[in-house]
Amino acid sequence: MTALGKLARGLRVFASDVAQGFFEITHNGFALLGLAVAFCAITLAARPDLRAAGEMRLGEWLHQRQAATLGLEPEPEAIDRATARNPTELPRQQAAVAYWLSRKYHVAPEPISALVAAAYDIGHRTRMDPTLILAVMAVESGFNPFAQSPVGAQGLMQVMTVVHSDKYENFGGKLAAFDPVTNLRVGVKVLQECIQRAGSVQAGLKFYVGAAQLGDDGGYAEKVLAEHSKLQQVAAGQHVPLPPPPPVRAVAPLAPATMPETSGEPPVTLS
């Protein structure tokens, strides 16, 4: 055998040995990896506390990655604070009222739906017409949960928070007046007391608006009862036209900016 043949044979033996060694190392590595995975699985199955801790750490890592990507700190429970409900999930009568109010007062149907559902629930428990509750809410605040009058009436039902602070104690204090559903519940309680005291809905509305000792309530009771009548018709499935939208005022174009006239003399500067 020539020297060249011996060299070629040596190279083939060397390559074969390297390939065999690589195969054995890889095979043993996969075997060790499989054993490690199996050991981890058995350990996690036997130790639920370790599994829970691992899931928590993984969840935290994923949240951190999401926050880094979006630039926002994840807060999945934020939806629990939202006063909103899908109007398609409401009974037909309530959904009709919610959509009508949404269009009239230019408020999203989801929060209106939550308020309508709450008004019907509270009205059922207090034996008060829910459309009357919604009519008071519409006239008082136009469904603005953060509204405040010059005399300090606050929230959807414009309850005098200072006067009725005791009614908010069970809800954590006076700041609960700006929680829509809490304000609704307190407002219904006040309205119920006013009607019982006055003996009728119309007279009770005068008490509610603080005009019981006055000869005129400024048309407040008539406004509420008119809105109440419309909502009753909507709830009964009747077509109630909406008022036309306010006209859009034309905005005059801005005049081109002009430089003030000068006398040609250099400006005077103060040293």
C-alpha positions in Angstrom: 0.0 0.0 0.0 1.3 3.4 -0.9 1.8 6.3 1.5 -1.1 8.1 -0.1 -3.4 5.1 0.4 -2.3 4.8 4.0 -3.1 8.5 4.5 -6.5 8.2 3.0 -7.3 5.2 5.1 -6.2 7.0 8.2 -8.4 9.9 7.4 -11.4 7.7 6.9 -10.8 5.9 10.2 -10.4 9.3 11.9 -13.6 10.7 10.4 -15.4 7.5 11.4 -14.2 7.7 15.0 -15.2 11.4 15.2 -18.6 10.7 13.8 -19.1 7.7 16.2 -18.0 9.8 19.2 -20.3 12.7 18.2 -23.2 10.3 17.9 -22.5 8.8 21.3 -22.2 12.2 22.9 -25.4 13.5 21.3 -27.3 10.3 22.2 -26.1 10.4 25.8 -26.9 14.1 25.9 -30.5 13.6 24.7 -30.8 10.7 27.2 -29.7 13.0 30.0 -32.1 15.7 28.9 -34.9 13.2 28.8 -34.1 12.0 32.3 -33.9 15.6 33.5 -37.3 16.4 32.0 -38.8 13.3 33.5 -37.3 14.1 36.9 -38.8 17.6 36.7 -42.2 16.3 35.7 -42.2 13.8 38.6 -41.1 16.4 41.0 -43.7 18.9 39.9 -46.4 16.2 40.1 -45.4 15.3 43.6 -44.9 18.9 44.8 -47.9 21.1 43.8 -46.4 24.0 45.7 -43.4 24.0 43.5 -45.6 23.8 40.4 -47.7 26.8 41.6 -44.6 28.8 42.4 -43.2 28.0 38.9 -46.5 29.0 37.2 -46.5 32.3 39.2 -42.9 33.1 38.2 -43.7 32.3 34.6 -46.8 34.5 34.7 -44.8 37.4 36.2 -42.2 37.0 33.5 -44.8 37.1 30.8 -46.4 40.2 32.3 -43.1 41.9 32.5 -42.4 41.1 28.8 -45.8 42.3 27.8 -45.3 45.5 29.8 -41.9 46.1 28.2 -43.4 45.5 24.7 -46.5 47.7 25.1 -45.2 50.3 27.5 -48.2 49.6 29.8 -48.4 47.8 33.1 -50.8 44.8 32.7 -53.8 45.0 35.0 -56.3 42.3 33.9 -58.6 43.1 36.9 -59.2 46.7 35.6 -62.3 45.5 33.7 -63.9 44.8 37.1 -64.0 48.5 37.8 -65.8 49.3 34.5 -69.5 50.2 34.7 -70.4 48.6 31.5 -72.5 45.8 30.1 -73.2 44.4 26.6 -76.7 45.7 25.6 -77.3 42.5 23.6 -77.3 40.6 26.9 -80.2 42.6 28.3 -83.9 41.7 28.1 -85.5 43.2 25.0 -87.3 45.9 27.0 -84.2 47.0 28.8 -82.1 46.9 25.7 -84.6 49.2 23.9 -84.5 51.7 26.7 -80.7 51.6 26.8 -80.3 52.2 23.0 -82.8 55.0 23.1 -81.0 56.8 26.0 -77.6 56.2 24.4 -78.7 57.9 21.2 -80.5 60.8 22.9 -77.8 61.6 25.4 -74.8 60.7 23.3 -73.4 58.2 25.7 -71.9 54.8 24.9 -74.6 52.0 25.1 -72.4 49.8 27.3 -72.4 52.0 30.4 -76.0 53.0 29.8 -76.9 49.3 29.7 -75.3 48.8 33.0 -77.2 51.7 34.5 -80.5 50.5 33.0 -80.0 47.0 34.3 -79.2 48.5 37.8 -82.3 50.7 37.7 -84.5 47.8 36.8 -83.0 45.7 39.6 -83.3 48.4 42.2 -86.7 49.4 41.0 -87.9 45.8 41.3 -86.6 45.6 44.9 -88.0 49.0 46.0 -91.2 48.7 44.0 -90.4 51.9 42.1 -90.8 52.3 38.3 -87.3 51.9 36.8 -88.2 54.3 34.0 -88.9 57.0 36.6 -85.4 56.4 38.1 -83.8 56.7 34.7 -85.9 59.9 34.0 -84.6 61.5 37.2 -81.1 60.5 36.2 -81.5 61.9 32.7 -82.9 65.3 33.9 -80.4 65.6 36.8 -77.1 64.8 35.2 -77.7 63.7 31.6 -75.9 60.5 32.7 -72.7 62.2 33.6 -71.5 60.3 36.7 -69.1 63.1 37.7 -71.6 66.0 37.4 -71.7 68.5 40.3 -74.2 71.4 40.7 -73.3 74.8 42.1 -74.9 73.9 45.4 -72.9 70.6 45.8 -75.3 67.9 44.4 -73.1 65.2 42.9 -73.2 62.2 40.6 -75.8 60.7 38.4 -78.8 61.4 40.7 -77.3 64.7 41.9 -77.6 63.7 45.6 -76.6 66.3 48.1 -73.6 64.3 49.4 -73.1 66.5 52.4 -76.7 66.2 53.5 -76.9 62.4 52.9 -73.4 61.5 54.0 -74.9 58.9 56.3 -76.3 56.9 53.4 -72.8 56.6 51.9 -71.2 55.1 55.1 -72.0 51.6 54.1 -70.3 52.2 50.7 -67.0 53.4 52.2 -67.6 57.2 52.5 -68.7 60.2 50.5 -66.4 59.6 47.6 -68.6 56.7 46.7 -71.0 59.3 45.3 -68.9 59.2 42.1 -69.4 55.4 41.7 -72.4 55.3 39.3 -74.2 52.4 40.8 -73.7 53.5 44.4 -75.0 57.0 43.5 -78.0 55.4 41.8 -78.8 53.3 44.9 -78.5 56.3 47.3 -80.5 58.5 44.9 -83.3 56.0 44.7 -83.4 55.8 48.5 -83.6 59.6 48.7 -86.3 59.8 46.0 -88.3 57.0 47.7 -88.2 59.0 51.0 -89.3 62.2 49.2 -92.3 60.5 47.5 -93.4 58.8 50.8 -93.1 62.1 52.6 -95.0 64.1 50.0 -97.6 61.5 49.2 -97.3 61.5 45.4 -94.6 61.3 42.7 -95.0 64.8 41.5 -94.9 66.3 44.9 -92.0 64.0 45.8 -90.1 65.3 42.9 -90.5 68.9 44.3 -89.0 67.6 47.6 -86.2 65.9 45.7 -85.1 69.0 43.9 -85.3 71.1 47.1 -88.4 73.1 46.1 -90.9 71.7 48.6 -91.2 75.1 50.3 -91.3 77.1 47.1 -94.4 77.8 45.0 -92.5 76.8 41.8 -89.9 74.1 41.1 -88.9 75.7 37.8 -90.7 73.0 35.8 -88.5 70.3 37.2 -91.3 67.8 38.0 -92.8 68.3 34.6 -89.5 67.6 32.9 -89.0 64.4 34.8 -92.5 63.2 34.2 -92.3 64.0 30.5 -89.1 62.0 30.2 -90.7 59.3 32.3 -93.6 59.1 29.9 -91.3 58.8 26.9 -89.2 56.0 28.5 -92.4 54.1 29.3 -93.4 54.2 25.7 -89.9 53.0 24.6 -90.1 50.2 27.1 -93.5 49.2 25.7 -92.0 48.9 22.2 -93.4 52.1 20.8 -91.4 54.4 18.5 -90.4 57.6 20.3 -88.7 60.1 18.0 -85.5 61.7 19.3 -85.0 65.4 19.3 -83.0 66.8 16.3 -79.4 67.3 17.0 -78.3 70.9 17.7 -77.2 72.8 14.6 -73.5 73.0 13.9 -72.3 76.5 14.2 -70.2 77.6 11.3 -66.7 78.7 12.3 -65.5 81.8 10.5 -62.0 81.3 8.9 -59.2 82.9 10.7 -58.0 86.1 9.1 -54.4 86.0 7.9 -52.0 87.3 10.4 -50.9 90.8 9.7 -47.9 92.6 11.1 -48.6 95.9 13.0 -47.8 99.0 11.1 -44.5 100.7 12.1 -43.2 104.1 11.5 -40.0 102.8 10.0 -38.0 103.8 13.0 -35.9 101.2 14.7 -37.6 99.6 17.8 -36.7 101.0 21.2 -35.1 98.5 23.6 -34.9 98.8 27.3 -31.6 98.1 28.8 
